[in-house]
Amino acid sequence: MNVIEKILASKSGKSEVRPDDVVIAAVDLMVMHDLSANFVMKVFENEMEGAAIANPDKLVFAFDHNFSPATREAAEALAAVRKFAAKHKIRNLFDSGCGSIHHVIMEAGLAAPGMIITGCDSHTPMYGALGAFATGIGNNSMAALGFVHGSGWFKIPETIRIHFHGSMQPGVMARDVSQFMIGRLGEDGAIYKAIEYAGPYIESLSVIDRCLFPLQAIDVGGKCGFINPDEKTAEFVRSLPGAKDFKLFQNDADVRYAEVIDIDVSRIEPQVACPPTVGNVKPIDAAVGTPINVAEAGGSTGGRLSDIRELARHFVNAKVHPGVRLQVVPASRGIYLAALREGLFETLYKAGANIFPASAGSNQAFNMGALAADEVMISTQARNFPGRNGHPKARHFLGSALTVAASAINGKITDPRTLL
């Protein structure tokens, strides 16, 4: 069995499972941001009268979209979730300004290898970088099975293995590789599959860079994504405050795959996901020269300390183009503090950037980053669907922090290799 099969077997009391088996398994952690927490709360209160939450300590709420509510309705929604959490003794509530939900949860040491983690957010598979089974589920399933029984039902997915090898070219970042993979598989290339990211390239990455890959599993239709955990995984988890005891499930030597895909990283150029979808991935040349109005480093796939460092490095002797608004959004309070201590924000501020609170950034434009009809944005965000960040006629490109830096300096989408 592979990592995912072993976890699902263990948590459902079985010695073995195979693809297409259906199991009911104990869930270790259930995660919701402010929007989904509000929806699940309403299902629980309005449709499940008299029900009780089985284990409040397994629930986590993180307010990452509304870091400073801009409307009365938004403020009331957050207040309702706070009251719900207090009533049901849900102690793991990270309030506005905490950061982007999955980074917050990892930073707090709440996620660990061998766990089953469900979330009402499509990027929940991110925890697969730790060797966990993590997947997104619907609001009703979360309320009925998760809240009341602390469990979930799952069909065991077939597994695709993607073998990455080679070394990145100058100007290419892990984000470029993860985006290339989405374009290579296509947005329907792994429907209800588990995706294993493997090979010497993946093994060489930091755990934080590894997270980019399972985080985007949903963008190719995957049920989950994972990396066979190693000592680097274990060291990372042990380094977190409040780290839990964990079991490191690993692949058996004779694992079988539905498909094996080989990717030579050394052949990958800087990539950009062009409007209107995440899967419309092309080499940077396809978008070079497109004038931009907004550039952003932030979101679940950006705003990491490494991204902010990369951004700041190129603004030591450069300024933000006068026609561009550069938005810098740390993915967690810990990242914010580290960037502050390293002087990264001072460098970026002096160059003309705007620094925002730790949050999900312009994702869905709840507090910031809304675009007008004729505006163009390039960001490290995870999604670029029409209307997601403002007017449906606005255009949103996705790239690495290095591509965002080069573009913010020049006022147009720029090949990041020009900075080297």
Secondary structure, DSSP 8 states (H G I E B T S, - for coil): --HHHHHHHHHTT-S---TT-EEEEE-SEEEEEHHHHHHHHHHHHHHSTT---S-GGGEEEE--S-SS--SHHHHHHHHHHHHHHHHTT---EE-TTSB-HHHHHHHTT---TT-EEEESSTTGGGGGGGT-EEEE--HHHIIIIIIHHSEEEEE---EEEEEEES---TT--HHHHHHHHHHHH-TTTTTT-EEEEESHHHHHS-HHHHTHHHHTGGGGT-SEEE----HHHHHHHHTSTT----------TT---SEEEEEEGGG---EEE-TT-TT-EEEGGGTTT-B-SEEEE-STTS--HHHHHHHHHTSSS----TT-EEEE--SBHHHHHHHHHTTHHHHHHHHT-EE--SS-TTGGGSSS--B-TT-EEEES-S---TTTTB-TTSEEEE--HHHHHHHHHHTB---GGGG-
